Structure formats: C-alpha cells, structure tokens
Amino acid sequence: MPGDKSPNWGTFMGTGLEMAVGVAVGYFIGHWLGKRYGWDPAATLIGAMIGLIGGAYLLIKEMNRMDKD
C-alpha cells in the first residue's frame, strides 16, 4: 500500500547483508594481498576498512532512497 509506513524487513536484511559481504570480501582480498606481498597485518585491516566504507556507502544510499519515497 502506498500509505503504509510499516518497515520492509527484507530491505533492512539485504542492506545488512551487503555491509557484511563488503567487509568479508575486503578482509579476504586484503589478507590475500598481505600474504602474497608481505603486507599482512596492514593489508588485512585496510581491506576490511575499504569493505566497511563500501557497505556504509550503500547503507546511506539506501536510506536516502527510502527517505524520498
């Protein structure tokens, strides 16, 4: 219904999953680069942070879209 303001739980779960997958992918890519080139602790942390930033970007983008509706 157009006037219904009940939360859409599927959207919220999908957004949380996007953030978790972003952090996990960033972590594993950073870990792989760290093992390959000897940058181990820093590359893993930087990869996870890039994934977190990407997930936060998608979260903010989704919240702005929901605010317009």
PyMOL Python script that loads the backbone (N, CA, C, O; Angstrom):
from pymol import cmd

cmd.read_pdbstr("""\
ATOM      1  N   MET A   1       0.833  -1.180   0.000  1.00  0.00           N
ATOM      2  CA  MET A   1       0.000   0.000   0.000  1.00  0.00           C
ATOM      3  C   MET A   1       0.881   1.248   0.000  1.00  0.00           C
ATOM      4  O   MET A   1       1.908   1.267   0.678  1.00  0.00           O
ATOM      5  N   PRO A   2       0.512   2.267  -0.728  1.00  0.00           N
ATOM      6  CA  PRO A   2       1.335   3.465  -0.806  1.00  0.00           C
ATOM      7  C   PRO A   2       1.467   4.205   0.521  1.00  0.00           C
ATOM      8  O   PRO A   2       2.534   4.755   0.796  1.00  0.00           O
ATOM      9  N   GLY A   3       0.440   4.242   1.345  1.00  0.00           N
ATOM     10  CA  GLY A   3       0.478   4.981   2.603  1.00  0.00           C
ATOM     11  C   GLY A   3       1.004   4.170   3.768  1.00  0.00           C
ATOM     12  O   GLY A   3       1.129   4.690   4.876  1.00  0.00           O
ATOM     13  N   ASP A   4       1.311   2.914   3.538  1.00  0.00           N
ATOM     14  CA  ASP A   4       1.768   2.036   4.610  1.00  0.00           C
ATOM     15  C   ASP A   4       3.196   2.394   5.009  1.00  0.00           C
ATOM     16  O   ASP A   4       4.091   2.422   4.164  1.00  0.00           O
ATOM     17  N   LYS A   5       3.411   2.670   6.300  1.00  0.00           N
ATOM     18  CA  LYS A   5       4.748   3.034   6.792  1.00  0.00           C
ATOM     19  C   LYS A   5       5.389   1.902   7.585  1.00  0.00           C
ATOM     20  O   LYS A   5       6.344   2.137   8.326  1.00  0.00           O
ATOM     21  N   SER A   6       4.883   0.681   7.446  1.00  0.00           N
ATOM     22  CA  SER A   6       5.493  -0.438   8.164  1.00  0.00           C
ATOM     23  C   SER A   6       6.858  -0.737   7.563  1.00  0.00           C
ATOM     24  O   SER A   6       7.055  -0.594   6.357  1.00  0.00           O
ATOM     25  N   PRO A   7       7.803  -1.153   8.408  1.00  0.00           N
ATOM     26  CA  PRO A   7       9.160  -1.399   7.906  1.00  0.00           C
ATOM     27  C   PRO A   7       9.209  -2.578   6.940  1.00  0.00           C
ATOM     28  O   PRO A   7       8.495  -3.568   7.100  1.00  0.00           O
ATOM     29  N   ASN A   8      10.043  -2.450   5.968  1.00  0.00           N
ATOM     30  CA  ASN A   8      10.257  -3.513   4.999  1.00  0.00           C
ATOM     31  C   ASN A   8      11.489  -4.294   5.458  1.00  0.00           C
ATOM     32  O   ASN A   8      12.617  -3.909   5.152  1.00  0.00           O
ATOM     33  N   TRP A   9      11.278  -5.374   6.179  1.00  0.00           N
ATOM     34  CA  TRP A   9      12.373  -6.110   6.808  1.00  0.00           C
ATOM     35  C   TRP A   9      13.309  -6.731   5.792  1.00  0.00           C
ATOM     36  O   TRP A   9      14.497  -6.891   6.074  1.00  0.00           O
ATOM     37  N   GLY A  10      12.819  -7.080   4.637  1.00  0.00           N
ATOM     38  CA  GLY A  10      13.682  -7.646   3.600  1.00  0.00           C
ATOM     39  C   GLY A  10      14.728  -6.653   3.128  1.00  0.00           C
ATOM     40  O   GLY A  10      15.873  -7.026   2.873  1.00  0.00           O
ATOM     41  N   THR A  11      14.341  -5.403   3.010  1.00  0.00           N
ATOM     42  CA  THR A  11      15.276  -4.357   2.604  1.00  0.00           C
ATOM     43  C   THR A  11      16.349  -4.169   3.666  1.00  0.00           C
ATOM     44  O   THR A  11      17.530  -4.039   3.344  1.00  0.00           O
ATOM     45  N   PHE A  12      15.939  -4.155   4.937  1.00  0.00           N
ATOM     46  CA  PHE A  12      16.900  -3.978   6.030  1.00  0.00           C
ATOM     47  C   PHE A  12      17.866  -5.148   6.118  1.00  0.00           C
ATOM     48  O   PHE A  12      19.062  -4.953   6.338  1.00  0.00           O
ATOM     49  N   MET A  13      17.359  -6.351   5.950  1.00  0.00           N
ATOM     50  CA  MET A  13      18.229  -7.524   5.997  1.00  0.00           C
ATOM     51  C   MET A  13      19.182  -7.529   4.813  1.00  0.00           C
ATOM     52  O   MET A  13      20.347  -7.898   4.960  1.00  0.00           O
ATOM     53  N   GLY A  14      18.710  -7.128   3.654  1.00  0.00           N
ATOM     54  CA  GLY A  14      19.564  -7.061   2.478  1.00  0.00           C
ATOM     55  C   GLY A  14      20.665  -6.025   2.634  1.00  0.00           C
ATOM     56  O   GLY A  14      21.795  -6.246   2.198  1.00  0.00           O
ATOM     57  N   THR A  15      20.346  -4.911   3.246  1.00  0.00           N
ATOM     58  CA  THR A  15      21.348  -3.874   3.475  1.00  0.00           C
ATOM     59  C   THR A  15      22.402  -4.354   4.459  1.00  0.00           C
ATOM     60  O   THR A  15      23.592  -4.108   4.261  1.00  0.00           O
ATOM     61  N   GLY A  16      21.983  -5.030   5.509  1.00  0.00           N
ATOM     62  CA  GLY A  16      22.936  -5.593   6.467  1.00  0.00           C
ATOM     63  C   GLY A  16      23.810  -6.650   5.827  1.00  0.00           C
ATOM     64  O   GLY A  16      25.005  -6.732   6.111  1.00  0.00           O
ATOM     65  N   LEU A  17      23.224  -7.451   4.973  1.00  0.00           N
ATOM     66  CA  LEU A  17      23.988  -8.478   4.268  1.00  0.00           C
ATOM     67  C   LEU A  17      24.998  -7.847   3.309  1.00  0.00           C
ATOM     68  O   LEU A  17      26.121  -8.334   3.185  1.00  0.00           O
ATOM     69  N   GLU A  18      24.607  -6.774   2.636  1.00  0.00           N
ATOM     70  CA  GLU A  18      25.549  -6.070   1.755  1.00  0.00           C
ATOM     71  C   GLU A  18      26.754  -5.555   2.536  1.00  0.00           C
ATOM     72  O   GLU A  18      27.890  -5.646   2.070  1.00  0.00           O
ATOM     73  N   MET A  19      26.501  -5.017   3.718  1.00  0.00           N
ATOM     74  CA  MET A  19      27.595  -4.493   4.529  1.00  0.00           C
ATOM     75  C   MET A  19      28.502  -5.636   4.996  1.00  0.00           C
ATOM     76  O   MET A  19      29.726  -5.517   4.940  1.00  0.00           O
ATOM     77  N   ALA A  20      27.914  -6.728   5.450  1.00  0.00           N
ATOM     78  CA  ALA A  20      28.708  -7.861   5.921  1.00  0.00           C
ATOM     79  C   ALA A  20      29.531  -8.477   4.790  1.00  0.00           C
ATOM     80  O   ALA A  20      30.698  -8.819   4.983  1.00  0.00           O
ATOM     81  N   VAL A  21      28.934  -8.614   3.629  1.00  0.00           N
ATOM     82  CA  VAL A  21      29.659  -9.178   2.488  1.00  0.00           C
ATOM     83  C   VAL A  21      30.783  -8.239   2.054  1.00  0.00           C
ATOM     84  O   VAL A  21      31.868  -8.698   1.697  1.00  0.00           O
ATOM     85  N   GLY A  22      30.536  -6.937   2.083  1.00  0.00           N
ATOM     86  CA  GLY A  22      31.574  -5.975   1.734  1.00  0.00           C
ATOM     87  C   GLY A  22      32.777  -6.074   2.657  1.00  0.00           C
ATOM     88  O   GLY A  22      33.917  -6.054   2.194  1.00  0.00           O
ATOM     89  N   VAL A  23      32.535  -6.181   3.954  1.00  0.00           N
ATOM     90  CA  VAL A  23      33.628  -6.307   4.920  1.00  0.00           C
ATOM     91  C   VAL A  23      34.356  -7.632   4.721  1.00  0.00           C
ATOM     92  O   VAL A  23      35.585  -7.672   4.756  1.00  0.00           O
ATOM     93  N   ALA A  24      33.608  -8.716   4.514  1.00  0.00           N
ATOM     94  CA  ALA A  24      34.226 -10.029   4.343  1.00  0.00           C
ATOM     95  C   ALA A  24      35.080 -10.084   3.073  1.00  0.00           C
ATOM     96  O   ALA A  24      36.196 -10.603   3.099  1.00  0.00           O
ATOM     97  N   VAL A  25      34.568  -9.559   1.982  1.00  0.00           N
ATOM     98  CA  VAL A  25      35.335  -9.568   0.726  1.00  0.00           C
ATOM     99  C   VAL A  25      36.582  -8.701   0.874  1.00  0.00           C
ATOM    100  O   VAL A  25      37.665  -9.097   0.441  1.00  0.00           O
ATOM    101  N   GLY A  26      36.441  -7.528   1.479  1.00  0.00           N
ATOM    102  CA  GLY A  26      37.594  -6.672   1.702  1.00  0.00           C
ATOM    103  C   GLY A  26      38.632  -7.334   2.591  1.00  0.00           C
ATOM    104  O   GLY A  26      39.834  -7.218   2.350  1.00  0.00           O
ATOM    105  N   TYR A  27      38.164  -8.032   3.626  1.00  0.00           N
ATOM    106  CA  TYR A  27      39.078  -8.735   4.527  1.00  0.00           C
ATOM    107  C   TYR A  27      39.856  -9.820   3.781  1.00  0.00           C
ATOM    108  O   TYR A  27      41.078  -9.905   3.904  1.00  0.00           O
ATOM    109  N   PHE A  28      39.159 -10.635   3.021  1.00  0.00           N
ATOM    110  CA  PHE A  28      39.830 -11.747   2.344  1.00  0.00           C
ATOM    111  C   PHE A  28      40.771 -11.262   1.229  1.00  0.00           C
ATOM    112  O   PHE A  28      41.839 -11.841   1.029  1.00  0.00           O
ATOM    113  N   ILE A  29      40.385 -10.221   0.517  1.00  0.00           N
ATOM    114  CA  ILE A  29      41.289  -9.675  -0.500  1.00  0.00           C
ATOM    115  C   ILE A  29      42.516  -9.065   0.169  1.00  0.00           C
ATOM    116  O   ILE A  29      43.639  -9.259  -0.296  1.00  0.00           O
ATOM    117  N   GLY A  30      42.302  -8.326   1.264  1.00  0.00           N
ATOM    118  CA  GLY A  30      43.426  -7.758   1.993  1.00  0.00           C
ATOM    119  C   GLY A  30      44.336  -8.828   2.574  1.00  0.00           C
ATOM    120  O   GLY A  30      45.559  -8.691   2.553  1.00  0.00           O
ATOM    121  N   HIS A  31      43.741  -9.887   3.088  1.00  0.00           N
ATOM    122  CA  HIS A  31      44.533 -10.989   3.633  1.00  0.00           C
ATOM    123  C   HIS A  31      45.346 -11.669   2.534  1.00  0.00           C
ATOM    124  O   HIS A  31      46.514 -12.003   2.736  1.00  0.00           O
ATOM    125  N   TRP A  32      44.735 -11.870   1.388  1.00  0.00           N
ATOM    126  CA  TRP A  32      45.448 -12.488   0.260  1.00  0.00           C
ATOM    127  C   TRP A  32      46.606 -11.607  -0.199  1.00  0.00           C
ATOM    128  O   TRP A  32      47.714 -12.094  -0.422  1.00  0.00           O
ATOM    129  N   LEU A  33      46.344 -10.300  -0.339  1.00  0.00           N
ATOM    130  CA  LEU A  33      47.415  -9.387  -0.734  1.00  0.00           C
ATOM    131  C   LEU A  33      48.517  -9.341   0.324  1.00  0.00           C
ATOM    132  O   LEU A  33      49.699  -9.260  -0.009  1.00  0.00           O
ATOM    133  N   GLY A  34      48.130  -9.394   1.592  1.00  0.00           N
ATOM    134  CA  GLY A  34      49.113  -9.382   2.662  1.00  0.00           C
ATOM    135  C   GLY A  34      50.009 -10.602   2.636  1.00  0.00           C
ATOM    136  O   GLY A  34      51.218 -10.484   2.832  1.00  0.00           O
ATOM    137  N   LYS A  35      49.442 -11.758   2.401  1.00  0.00           N
ATOM    138  CA  LYS A  35      50.253 -12.982   2.316  1.00  0.00           C
ATOM    139  C   LYS A  35      51.118 -12.985   1.060  1.00  0.00           C
ATOM    140  O   LYS A  35      52.256 -13.452   1.093  1.00  0.00           O
ATOM    141  N   ARG A  36      50.594 -12.476  -0.031  1.00  0.00           N
ATOM    142  CA  ARG A  36      51.321 -12.513  -1.303  1.00  0.00           C
ATOM    143  C   ARG A  36      52.501 -11.543  -1.318  1.00  0.00           C
ATOM    144  O   ARG A  36      53.576 -11.881  -1.812  1.00  0.00           O
ATOM    145  N   TYR A  37      52.303 -10.342  -0.778  1.00  0.00           N
ATOM    146  CA  TYR A  37      53.334  -9.314  -0.874  1.00  0.00           C
ATOM    147  C   TYR A  37      53.997  -8.978   0.467  1.00  0.00           C
ATOM    148  O   TYR A  37      54.850  -8.092   0.518  1.00  0.00           O
ATOM    149  N   GLY A  38      53.627  -9.661   1.546  1.00  0.00           N
ATOM    150  CA  GLY A  38      54.247  -9.433   2.837  1.00  0.00           C
ATOM    151  C   GLY A  38      53.726  -8.212   3.579  1.00  0.00           C
ATOM    152  O   GLY A  38      54.419  -7.671   4.440  1.00  0.00           O
ATOM    153  N   TRP A  39      52.524  -7.773   3.261  1.00  0.00           N
ATOM    154  CA  TRP A  39      51.919  -6.615   3.924  1.00  0.00           C
ATOM    155  C   TRP A  39      50.864  -7.080   4.929  1.00  0.00           C
ATOM    156  O   TRP A  39      49.891  -6.366   5.171  1.00  0.00           O
ATOM    157  N   ASP A  40      51.039  -8.238   5.505  1.00  0.00           N
ATOM    158  CA  ASP A  40      49.947  -8.955   6.157  1.00  0.00           C
ATOM    159  C   ASP A  40      49.081  -8.159   7.124  1.00  0.00           C
ATOM    160  O   ASP A  40      47.898  -8.011   6.817  1.00  0.00           O
ATOM    161  N   PRO A  41      49.523  -7.643   8.227  1.00  0.00           N
ATOM    162  CA  PRO A  41      48.512  -7.042   9.110  1.00  0.00           C
ATOM    163  C   PRO A  41      47.890  -5.770   8.528  1.00  0.00           C
ATOM    164  O   PRO A  41      46.694  -5.531   8.698  1.00  0.00           O
ATOM    165  N   ALA A  42      48.684  -4.968   7.853  1.00  0.00           N
ATOM    166  CA  ALA A  42      48.159  -3.706   7.333  1.00  0.00           C
ATOM    167  C   ALA A  42      47.191  -3.936   6.176  1.00  0.00           C
ATOM    168  O   ALA A  42      46.147  -3.288   6.113  1.00  0.00           O
ATOM    169  N   ALA A  43      47.514  -4.831   5.278  1.00  0.00           N
ATOM    170  CA  ALA A  43      46.652  -5.070   4.117  1.00  0.00           C
ATOM    171  C   ALA A  43      45.300  -5.644   4.540  1.00  0.00           C
ATOM    172  O   ALA A  43      44.268  -5.287   3.972  1.00  0.00           O
ATOM    173  N   THR A  44      45.304  -6.518   5.520  1.00  0.00           N
ATOM    174  CA  THR A  44      44.050  -7.096   6.000  1.00  0.00           C
ATOM    175  C   THR A  44      43.167  -6.015   6.615  1.00  0.00           C
ATOM    176  O   THR A  44      41.967  -5.962   6.345  1.00  0.00           O
ATOM    177  N   LEU A  45      43.750  -5.169   7.425  1.00  0.00           N
ATOM    178  CA  LEU A  45      42.992  -4.095   8.058  1.00  0.00           C
ATOM    179  C   LEU A  45      42.480  -3.094   7.031  1.00  0.00           C
ATOM    180  O   LEU A  45      41.323  -2.678   7.091  1.00  0.00           O
ATOM    181  N   ILE A  46      43.325  -2.710   6.101  1.00  0.00           N
ATOM    182  CA  ILE A  46      42.910  -1.757   5.063  1.00  0.00           C
ATOM    183  C   ILE A  46      41.811  -2.354   4.191  1.00  0.00           C
ATOM    184  O   ILE A  46      40.858  -1.657   3.842  1.00  0.00           O
ATOM    185  N   GLY A  47      41.926  -3.627   3.834  1.00  0.00           N
ATOM    186  CA  GLY A  47      40.883  -4.274   3.041  1.00  0.00           C
ATOM    187  C   GLY A  47      39.553  -4.313   3.763  1.00  0.00           C
ATOM    188  O   GLY A  47      38.508  -4.055   3.166  1.00  0.00           O
ATOM    189  N   ALA A  48      39.587  -4.635   5.053  1.00  0.00           N
ATOM    190  CA  ALA A  48      38.341  -4.666   5.832  1.00  0.00           C
ATOM    191  C   ALA A  48      37.737  -3.270   5.952  1.00  0.00           C
ATOM    192  O   ALA A  48      36.518  -3.115   5.893  1.00  0.00           O
ATOM    193  N   MET A  49      38.580  -2.258   6.119  1.00  0.00           N
ATOM    194  CA  MET A  49      38.073  -0.886   6.224  1.00  0.00           C
ATOM    195  C   MET A  49      37.472  -0.411   4.899  1.00  0.00           C
ATOM    196  O   MET A  49      36.454   0.281   4.893  1.00  0.00           O
ATOM    197  N   ILE A  50      38.092  -0.776   3.787  1.00  0.00           N
ATOM    198  CA  ILE A  50      37.521  -0.422   2.478  1.00  0.00           C
ATOM    199  C   ILE A  50      36.159  -1.097   2.302  1.00  0.00           C
ATOM    200  O   ILE A  50      35.223  -0.485   1.788  1.00  0.00           O
ATOM    201  N   GLY A  51      36.051  -2.354   2.727  1.00  0.00           N
ATOM    202  CA  GLY A  51      34.768  -3.042   2.664  1.00  0.00           C
ATOM    203  C   GLY A  51      33.726  -2.388   3.555  1.00  0.00           C
ATOM    204  O   GLY A  51      32.558  -2.292   3.176  1.00  0.00           O
ATOM    205  N   LEU A  52      34.135  -1.935   4.740  1.00  0.00           N
ATOM    206  CA  LEU A  52      33.222  -1.249   5.651  1.00  0.00           C
ATOM    207  C   LEU A  52      32.757   0.082   5.063  1.00  0.00           C
ATOM    208  O   LEU A  52      31.580   0.428   5.164  1.00  0.00           O
ATOM    209  N   ILE A  53      33.662   0.814   4.460  1.00  0.00           N
ATOM    210  CA  ILE A  53      33.301   2.087   3.834  1.00  0.00           C
ATOM    211  C   ILE A  53      32.333   1.849   2.679  1.00  0.00           C
ATOM    212  O   ILE A  53      31.364   2.592   2.515  1.00  0.00           O
ATOM    213  N   GLY A  54      32.592   0.816   1.880  1.00  0.00           N
ATOM    214  CA  GLY A  54      31.679   0.486   0.784  1.00  0.00           C
ATOM    215  C   GLY A  54      30.300   0.100   1.294  1.00  0.00           C
ATOM    216  O   GLY A  54      29.291   0.505   0.716  1.00  0.00           O
ATOM    217  N   GLY A  55      30.245  -0.675   2.364  1.00  0.00           N
ATOM    218  CA  GLY A  55      28.959  -1.050   2.945  1.00  0.00           C
ATOM    219  C   GLY A  55      28.221   0.143   3.523  1.00  0.00           C
ATOM    220  O   GLY A  55      27.001   0.244   3.386  1.00  0.00           O
ATOM    221  N   ALA A  56      28.949   1.055   4.171  1.00  0.00           N
ATOM    222  CA  ALA A  56      28.322   2.256   4.716  1.00  0.00           C
ATOM    223  C   ALA A  56      27.788   3.144   3.594  1.00  0.00           C
ATOM    224  O   ALA A  56      26.726   3.752   3.726  1.00  0.00           O
ATOM    225  N   TYR A  57      28.531   3.214   2.490  1.00  0.00           N
ATOM    226  CA  TYR A  57      28.061   3.990   1.333  1.00  0.00           C
ATOM    227  C   TYR A  57      26.728   3.427   0.818  1.00  0.00           C
ATOM    228  O   TYR A  57      25.792   4.178   0.544  1.00  0.00           O
ATOM    229  N   LEU A  58      26.660   2.109   0.694  1.00  0.00           N
ATOM    230  CA  LEU A  58      25.413   1.505   0.220  1.00  0.00           C
ATOM    231  C   LEU A  58      24.276   1.717   1.219  1.00  0.00           C
ATOM    232  O   LEU A  58      23.129   1.913   0.817  1.00  0.00           O
ATOM    233  N   LEU A  59      24.584   1.680   2.518  1.00  0.00           N
ATOM    234  CA  LEU A  59      23.575   1.916   3.542  1.00  0.00           C
ATOM    235  C   LEU A  59      23.038   3.340   3.447  1.00  0.00           C
ATOM    236  O   LEU A  59      21.825   3.546   3.487  1.00  0.00           O
ATOM    237  N   ILE A  60      23.918   4.318   3.322  1.00  0.00           N
ATOM    238  CA  ILE A  60      23.491   5.712   3.216  1.00  0.00           C
ATOM    239  C   ILE A  60      22.692   5.935   1.935  1.00  0.00           C
ATOM    240  O   ILE A  60      21.692   6.652   1.938  1.00  0.00           O
ATOM    241  N   LYS A  61      23.135   5.325   0.853  1.00  0.00           N
ATOM    242  CA  LYS A  61      22.422   5.443  -0.421  1.00  0.00           C
ATOM    243  C   LYS A  61      21.006   4.866  -0.301  1.00  0.00           C
ATOM    244  O   LYS A  61      20.053   5.460  -0.806  1.00  0.00           O
ATOM    245  N   GLU A  62      20.865   3.729   0.354  1.00  0.00           N
ATOM    246  CA  GLU A  62      19.552   3.107   0.540  1.00  0.00           C
ATOM    247  C   GLU A  62      18.660   3.956   1.448  1.00  0.00           C
ATOM    248  O   GLU A  62      17.468   4.099   1.179  1.00  0.00           O
ATOM    249  N   MET A  63      19.218   4.515   2.508  1.00  0.00           N
ATOM    250  CA  MET A  63      18.428   5.342   3.418  1.00  0.00           C
ATOM    251  C   MET A  63      17.954   6.619   2.716  1.00  0.00           C
ATOM    252  O   MET A  63      16.832   7.073   2.942  1.00  0.00           O
ATOM    253  N   ASN A  64      18.803   7.193   1.871  1.00  0.00           N
ATOM    254  CA  ASN A  64      18.370   8.375   1.108  1.00  0.00           C
ATOM    255  C   ASN A  64      17.259   8.021   0.132  1.00  0.00           C
ATOM    256  O   ASN A  64      16.331   8.806  -0.064  1.00  0.00           O
ATOM    257  N   ARG A  65      17.346   6.848  -0.482  1.00  0.00           N
ATOM    258  CA  ARG A  65      16.290   6.414  -1.393  1.00  0.00           C
ATOM    259  C   ARG A  65      14.986   6.196  -0.645  1.00  0.00           C
ATOM    260  O   ARG A  65      13.916   6.557  -1.136  1.00  0.00           O
ATOM    261  N   MET A  66      15.072   5.606   0.545  1.00  0.00           N
ATOM    262  CA  MET A  66      13.854   5.354   1.337  1.00  0.00           C
ATOM    263  C   MET A  66      13.256   6.659   1.851  1.00  0.00           C
ATOM    264  O   MET A  66      12.040   6.765   2.006  1.00  0.00           O
ATOM    265  N   ASP A  67      14.097   7.645   2.112  1.00  0.00           N
ATOM    266  CA  ASP A  67      13.617   8.937   2.609  1.00  0.00           C
ATOM    267  C   ASP A  67      12.824   9.671   1.533  1.00  0.00           C
ATOM    268  O   ASP A  67      11.883  10.400   1.847  1.00  0.00           O
ATOM    269  N   LYS A  68      13.196   9.486   0.261  1.00  0.00           N
ATOM    270  CA  LYS A  68      12.498  10.142  -0.837  1.00  0.00           C
ATOM    271  C   LYS A  68      11.112   9.528  -1.088  1.00  0.00           C
ATOM    272  O   LYS A  68      10.205  10.205  -1.570  1.00  0.00           O
ATOM    273  N   ASP A  69      10.963   8.259  -0.761  1.00  0.00           N
ATOM    274  CA  ASP A  69       9.680   7.571  -1.005  1.00  0.00           C
ATOM    275  C   ASP A  69       8.606   7.980  -0.065  1.00  0.00           C
ATOM    276  O   ASP A  69       7.483   7.484  -0.157  1.00  0.00           O
TER     277      ASP A  69
END
""", "prot")
cmd.dss("prot")
cmd.show_as("cartoon", "prot")
cmd.util.cbc("prot")
cmd.orient("prot")
